[in-house]
Amino acid sequence: MENSLNFSSNAVRSMSKLMDKVWATCDQLIWALEVSKDGVSSYGVRITDNAMSTEFVDRVVGYLLLLKKHMFDLRKHVRTHMSFQEREQIAHVVEHLLETEDKLKAKMIENNYFNNTYGYLLEEIFEMLDAVVRKLPIK
């Protein structure tokens, strides 16, 4: 099996920690975006109606859920080792991961309010995704 990939237990632990952080940060951002105007106003915070459209938020949340799915796929493969017998499988998952990351970056640029308010969380996610991808044996 020349195409099989072996990860050291340290590499698996390290990637699992990063994946957990990506998952948690995505959840945190999804929760923040799902806060209703009524819920936020009870804390005395005023939301600008036109800051982010419902469609915009729905797309961002959809991309965050996709990132979580990709993290799930990677975690499953890294832990079992058996599913990563071909480099093409890793490349396929990572390709979709990076594609989703690019779509989120485009959304960040598209809406200044979103960028200024939530950009730090997305940047954190992007840094962790890059760290995960660097640990994978793909080019």
Rosetta silent file (secondary structure, phi, psi, omega in degrees, C-alpha in Angstrom):
SEQUENCE: MENSLNFSSNAVRSMSKLMDKVWATCDQLIWALEVSKDGVSSYGVRITDNAMSTEFVDRVVGYLLLLKKHMFDLRKHVRTHMSFQEREQIAHVVEHLLETEDKLKAKMIENNYFNNTYGYLLEEIFEMLDAVVRKLPIK
SCORE:     score description
SCORE:     0.000 S_00000001
   1 L     0.000   76.654 -177.449    0.000    0.000    0.000 S_00000001
   2 L   -69.418  -20.791  179.970    2.317    2.706   -1.194 S_00000001
   3 L   -90.263   -2.072 -177.866   -0.425    5.307   -1.101 S_00000001
   4 L   -70.439  148.744 -177.778   -1.355    4.740    2.530 S_00000001
   5 L  -116.094  132.144  178.548   -0.794    7.655    4.873 S_00000001
   6 L  -116.705  129.140  176.800    0.350    7.296    8.420 S_00000001
   7 L  -108.434  137.306  174.650   -0.055   10.044   10.972 S_00000001
   8 L   -68.897  158.965  179.965    1.823   10.003   14.244 S_00000001
   9 H   -63.733  -31.002  177.060   -0.325   10.085   17.362 S_00000001
  10 H   -66.465  -41.708  179.414    1.063   13.588   18.075 S_00000001
  11 H   -64.936  -41.673  179.031   -0.004   14.799   14.631 S_00000001
  12 H   -62.896  -45.213  178.946   -3.479   13.309   15.081 S_00000001
  13 H   -62.305  -44.561 -179.112   -3.845   14.969   18.512 S_00000001
  14 H   -62.004  -46.677  178.994   -2.597   18.290   17.192 S_00000001
  15 H   -66.021  -37.618  179.574   -4.954   18.239   14.201 S_00000001
  16 H   -63.912  -39.611  177.788   -7.863   17.134   16.390 S_00000001
  17 H   -63.434  -45.408  178.067   -7.308   20.083   18.729 S_00000001
  18 H   -62.236  -42.277  179.567   -7.245   22.497   15.798 S_00000001
  19 H   -63.818  -39.342  176.537  -10.360   20.913   14.307 S_00000001
  20 H   -61.557  -40.563  179.641  -12.138   21.224   17.664 S_00000001
  21 H   -67.305  -41.206  177.115  -11.218   24.910   17.772 S_00000001
  22 H   -60.457  -46.971 -179.536  -12.468   25.485   14.212 S_00000001
  23 H   -57.898  -48.707 -177.377  -15.712   23.702   15.109 S_00000001
  24 H   -65.773  -39.760 -179.299  -16.161   25.757   18.309 S_00000001
  25 H   -69.489  -38.240  174.922  -15.355   29.075   16.620 S_00000001
  26 H   -60.929  -44.983  178.023  -17.800   28.315   13.790 S_00000001
  27 H   -60.188  -41.592 -179.813  -20.457   27.540   16.417 S_00000001
  28 H   -61.927  -44.535 -179.648  -19.673   30.775   18.232 S_00000001
  29 H   -69.158  -40.797  177.128  -20.052   32.817   15.056 S_00000001
  30 H   -60.442  -44.608  179.565  -23.233   30.989   14.016 S_00000001
  31 H   -60.867  -43.402 -179.709  -24.708   31.664   17.451 S_00000001
  32 H   -62.801  -38.266 -178.620  -23.796   35.353   17.206 S_00000001
  33 H   -76.118  -22.587 -178.570  -25.420   35.643   13.768 S_00000001
  34 H   -88.337   -3.725  178.603  -28.572   33.847   14.888 S_00000001
  35 L   -62.647  128.990 -179.084  -29.249   36.280   17.735 S_00000001
  36 L   -79.560  159.601  178.127  -32.594   37.906   17.067 S_00000001
  37 H   -60.254  -39.242 -179.600  -33.144   41.653   17.157 S_00000001
  38 H   -64.558  -42.501  179.633  -35.507   41.215   20.098 S_00000001
  39 H   -64.255  -41.534 -179.646  -32.953   39.210   22.043 S_00000001
  40 H   -70.002  -39.853 -177.896  -30.187   41.710   21.410 S_00000001
  41 H   -65.405  -24.809  177.268  -32.370   44.719   22.204 S_00000001
  42 L   -67.018  -17.878  175.961  -33.089   43.263   25.616 S_00000001
  43 L   -96.808    6.112  177.372  -29.399   43.853   26.357 S_00000001
  44 L    80.465   18.853  179.297  -29.644   47.465   25.218 S_00000001
  45 L   -99.811  134.788  179.708  -27.790   46.919   21.940 S_00000001
  46 L  -100.865  128.773  178.475  -29.161   48.602   18.821 S_00000001
  47 L  -104.505  134.009  175.705  -28.915   46.739   15.531 S_00000001
  48 L   -78.753  125.762 -176.188  -28.973   48.616   12.243 S_00000001
  49 L   -57.033  -38.796 -174.564  -31.671   47.087   10.054 S_00000001
  50 L   -94.712    9.481 -177.450  -29.675   47.381    6.844 S_00000001
  51 L   -64.435  -45.478  179.522  -26.309   46.253    8.244 S_00000001
  52 L  -144.611  126.269  178.792  -26.710   42.664    7.056 S_00000001
  53 L   -75.074  160.342  178.202  -29.554   41.229    5.024 S_00000001
  54 H   -61.425  -39.765  179.346  -31.139   37.925    5.972 S_00000001
  55 H   -62.373  -42.185  178.767  -29.865   36.399    2.721 S_00000001
  56 H   -60.131  -49.149 -179.048  -26.312   37.509    3.517 S_00000001
  57 H   -62.908  -41.444  178.594  -26.460   36.002    7.013 S_00000001
  58 H   -60.048  -41.655  178.969  -28.010   32.794    5.660 S_00000001
  59 H   -64.780  -45.396 -179.722  -25.155   32.399    3.162 S_00000001
  60 H   -61.025  -47.085  179.465  -22.501   33.033    5.833 S_00000001
  61 H   -61.783  -40.298  177.116  -24.129   30.546    8.214 S_00000001
  62 H   -59.587  -42.956  178.353  -24.373   28.034    5.345 S_00000001
  63 H   -67.020  -37.233  177.648  -20.642   28.376    4.650 S_00000001
  64 H   -65.294  -39.434  176.462  -19.832   27.994    8.350 S_00000001
  65 H   -65.468  -36.199  175.352  -21.896   24.807    8.457 S_00000001
  66 H   -63.478  -41.874  176.947  -19.983   23.557    5.399 S_00000001
  67 H   -58.894  -42.375  178.411  -16.691   24.235    7.193 S_00000001
  68 H   -62.293  -39.464  178.384  -17.951   22.170   10.116 S_00000001
  69 H   -63.240  -43.497  178.868  -18.846   19.346    7.719 S_00000001
  70 H   -63.726  -38.438  177.204  -15.367   19.453    6.189 S_00000001
  71 H   -63.720  -39.289  177.273  -13.837   19.367    9.675 S_00000001
  72 H   -61.510  -45.631  179.499  -15.997   16.329   10.453 S_00000001
  73 H   -61.813  -45.953  179.502  -14.800   14.599    7.276 S_00000001
  74 H   -63.183  -44.519 -179.311  -11.149   15.350    8.011 S_00000001
  75 H   -59.434  -44.673 -179.527  -11.451   14.253   11.634 S_00000001
  76 H   -59.533  -45.391 -177.622  -13.057   10.971   10.601 S_00000001
  77 H   -70.512  -40.346 -177.828  -10.303   10.246    8.092 S_00000001
  78 H   -67.747  -39.504 -178.322   -7.413   11.291   10.312 S_00000001
  79 H   -70.768  -36.609 -176.762   -8.605    9.220   13.255 S_00000001
  80 H   -87.785  -20.598 -178.149   -9.226    6.039   11.262 S_00000001
  81 L    62.325  -32.421 -173.622   -6.193    6.380    8.962 S_00000001
  82 H   -69.770  -31.207 -177.641   -7.799    3.771    6.742 S_00000001
  83 H   -76.344  -12.374 -178.280   -9.886    6.239    4.734 S_00000001
  84 H  -101.583   37.279 -178.641   -6.798    8.200    3.773 S_00000001
  85 L   -73.120  -19.339  178.097   -5.195    5.454    1.742 S_00000001
  86 L  -122.734  134.362  179.909   -5.143    7.639   -1.323 S_00000001
  87 H   -60.025  -27.897 -179.875   -3.836   11.188   -1.444 S_00000001
  88 H   -60.646  -34.366  179.009   -6.681   12.086   -3.778 S_00000001
  89 H   -65.234  -43.565  177.847   -9.162   11.686   -0.920 S_00000001
  90 H   -63.136  -48.358 -177.834   -7.278   14.197    1.230 S_00000001
  91 H   -58.246  -38.482 -178.965   -6.899   16.568   -1.687 S_00000001
  92 H   -64.671  -47.470  179.686  -10.625   16.372   -2.418 S_00000001
  93 H   -63.859  -45.023 -178.292  -11.661   17.258    1.156 S_00000001
  94 H   -66.575  -37.063  177.542   -9.062   20.021    1.406 S_00000001
  95 H   -58.400  -46.033  178.627  -10.087   21.431   -1.980 S_00000001
  96 H   -67.696  -35.744  177.623  -13.668   21.840   -0.742 S_00000001
  97 H   -61.926  -48.177 -179.122  -12.429   23.244    2.551 S_00000001
  98 H   -68.771  -33.953  176.806  -10.351   25.921    0.822 S_00000001
  99 H   -63.413  -43.324  178.473  -13.163   26.684   -1.608 S_00000001
 100 H   -66.968  -38.916  176.852  -15.534   27.322    1.308 S_00000001
 101 H   -60.237  -43.218  178.379  -12.879   29.442    3.012 S_00000001
 102 H   -62.176  -39.283  178.988  -12.588   31.578   -0.146 S_00000001
 103 H   -65.388  -38.789  177.192  -16.369   32.065   -0.239 S_00000001
 104 H   -66.901  -38.157  177.173  -16.330   33.235    3.377 S_00000001
 105 H   -62.744  -39.190  178.362  -13.484   35.637    2.612 S_00000001
 106 H   -64.568  -39.750  177.932  -15.534   37.069   -0.253 S_00000001
 107 H   -65.538  -36.934  179.571  -18.497   37.557    2.082 S_00000001
 108 H   -62.437  -41.542  179.655  -16.227   39.285    4.573 S_00000001
 109 H   -71.272  -32.975 -175.490  -15.122   41.746    1.889 S_00000001
 110 H   -66.035  -32.697 -173.781  -18.688   42.197    0.640 S_00000001
 111 L  -127.728  110.294 -176.441  -20.079   43.599    3.889 S_00000001
 112 H   -63.896  -38.408  179.060  -18.065   46.123    5.908 S_00000001
 113 H   -61.746  -46.631  178.782  -20.324   45.828    8.976 S_00000001
 114 H   -61.049  -45.566 -179.648  -19.859   42.058    9.011 S_00000001
 115 H   -59.879  -47.904 -177.761  -16.112   42.433    8.489 S_00000001
 116 H   -68.934  -32.550 -175.489  -15.723   44.979   11.293 S_00000001
 117 H   -86.886  -42.511 -172.727  -17.967   43.096   13.717 S_00000001
 118 H  -118.373    0.219 -176.380  -17.116   39.446   13.080 S_00000001
 119 H   -57.478  -35.480 -179.369  -13.922   39.582   11.000 S_00000001
 120 H   -63.420  -35.689  177.780  -11.701   38.677   13.951 S_00000001
 121 H   -69.505  -40.321  177.741  -13.568   35.374   14.381 S_00000001
 122 H   -65.845  -41.424  178.297  -13.243   34.554   10.690 S_00000001
 123 H   -60.550  -38.678  177.108   -9.543   35.420   10.723 S_00000001
 124 H   -62.197  -44.430  178.255   -9.140   33.052   13.675 S_00000001
 125 H   -62.033  -45.378 -178.812  -10.924   30.313   11.726 S_00000001
 126 H   -61.181  -41.588  178.914   -8.777   30.956    8.629 S_00000001
 127 H   -63.060  -42.533  179.714   -5.547   30.735   10.649 S_00000001
 128 H   -68.270  -39.129  177.614   -6.603   27.438   12.211 S_00000001
 129 H   -62.162  -42.418  178.348   -7.678   26.022    8.827 S_00000001
 130 H   -61.782  -39.338  178.521   -4.301   26.951    7.357 S_00000001
 131 H   -65.218  -39.693  177.703   -2.568   25.202   10.268 S_00000001
 132 H   -64.139  -47.494 -177.495   -4.642   22.052    9.694 S_00000001
 133 H   -62.441  -38.527  178.891   -3.926   22.055    5.947 S_00000001
 134 H   -63.268  -27.575 -179.796   -0.169   22.508    6.562 S_00000001
 135 H   -80.310  -14.843 -178.717   -0.180   19.352    8.691 S_00000001
 136 L   -85.488  143.736 -177.642   -1.732   17.261    5.927 S_00000001
 137 L   -81.906   62.235  176.404    0.543   15.467    3.455 S_00000001
 138 L  -129.408  160.727  178.730   -0.723   17.149    0.297 S_00000001
 139 L  -118.051    0.000    0.000    0.792   19.608   -2.143 S_00000001
